[in-house]
Amino acid sequence: MSDADRMFAEQPRVEWRDGRPFATTRLDPEYAQELEQLALDREKDITALPISGEWHPIAHKNPTTARFSNYSSFLLSPATLPLFFAIRATYRRLLEEMGEKPQPRFIQCWYNIHRCGNSLVRHKHNYPFIGTFSAHSRGSETRYGRSQETSDSDAVLQHIDGQLMVTTGDNNYHETSVWLDATRPRVTYAFDIVNRDQWKQGQIFLPFDA
């Protein structure tokens, strides 16, 4: 049994919403807490890195997100390796559901820390696949929709700690609810799975699938 298999509390499954597939699973809650603590322990190191692109105006509300292109969560600690392989297993389940075969792709992964009153504004990643892992985000939600504006037709994902989700990227604008817990930050890991021709110098993409 692989490290990723040992971490699965639930096996990956796919649900279609508004014509878009969402592959979800849940990892061991104790492992989620371990990655939550890792993110908080390394926050000062990450916020010492340069701010990425156009994130300067809202970097204070998204301290680790704003440096996403300058680090990889998978290079912070060996503890992230089970997450890497769990993402790949969930992604491959999604491909199977979509009738697609694996092909060479890269992954970039960062993490988000949001304290009381903060959230991610609606945006889109122009990559084939995106996803998130909820280290601690119980009580929050992420909305996914086809339009740049919030819509009643959005698919709403209610977060639970340990939840891992992979979906398509180019047709999914998304935004998070405002975090309301003043005693404990919201911590999620986010990632893009990209085609070989989307590799960019100046961002940390790691080999992901072949």
Rosetta blueprint (number, residue, H / E / L):
1 M L
2 S L
3 D H
4 A H
5 D H
6 R H
7 M H
8 F E
9 A E
10 E E
11 Q E
12 P E
13 R E
14 V E
15 E E
16 W E
17 R E
18 D L
19 G L
20 R E
21 P E
22 F E
23 A E
24 T E
25 T E
26 R E
27 L E
28 D L
29 P H
30 E H
31 Y H
32 A H
33 Q H
34 E H
35 L H
36 E H
37 Q H
38 L H
39 A H
40 L H
41 D H
42 R L
43 E H
44 K H
45 D H
46 I H
47 T H
48 A L
49 L L
50 P L
51 I L
52 S L
53 G L
54 E L
55 W L
56 H H
57 P H
58 I H
59 A L
60 H L
61 K L
62 N L
63 P L
64 T L
65 T H
66 A H
67 R H
68 F H
69 S H
70 N H
71 Y L
72 S L
73 S H
74 F H
75 L H
76 L L
77 S L
78 P H
79 A H
80 T H
81 L H
82 P H
83 L H
84 F H
85 F H
86 A H
87 I H
88 R H
89 A H
90 T H
91 Y H
92 R H
93 R H
94 L H
95 L H
96 E H
97 E H
98 M H
99 G L
100 E L
101 K L
102 P L
103 Q L
104 P L
105 R E
106 F E
107 I E
108 Q E
109 C E
110 W E
111 Y E
112 N E
113 I E
114 H E
115 R L
116 C L
117 G L
118 N L
119 S L
120 L L
121 V L
122 R L
123 H E
124 K L
125 H L
126 N L
127 Y L
128 P L
129 F E
130 I E
131 G E
132 T E
133 F E
134 S E
135 A E
136 H E
137 S L
138 R L
139 G L
140 S L
141 E E
142 T E
143 R E
144 Y E
145 G E
146 R L
147 S L
148 Q L
149 E L
150 T L
151 S L
152 D L
153 S L
154 D L
155 A E
156 V E
157 L E
158 Q E
159 H L
160 I L
161 D L
162 G L
163 Q E
164 L E
165 M E
166 V E
167 T E
168 T E
169 G L
170 D L
171 N L
172 N L
173 Y E
174 H E
175 E E
176 T E
177 S L
178 V L
179 W L
180 L L
181 D L
182 A L
183 T L
184 R L
185 P L
186 R E
187 V E
188 T E
189 Y E
190 A E
191 F E
192 D E
193 I E
194 V E
195 N E
196 R H
197 D H
198 Q H
199 W L
200 K L
201 Q L
202 G L
203 Q L
204 I L
205 F L
206 L E
207 P E
208 F E
209 D E
210 A L
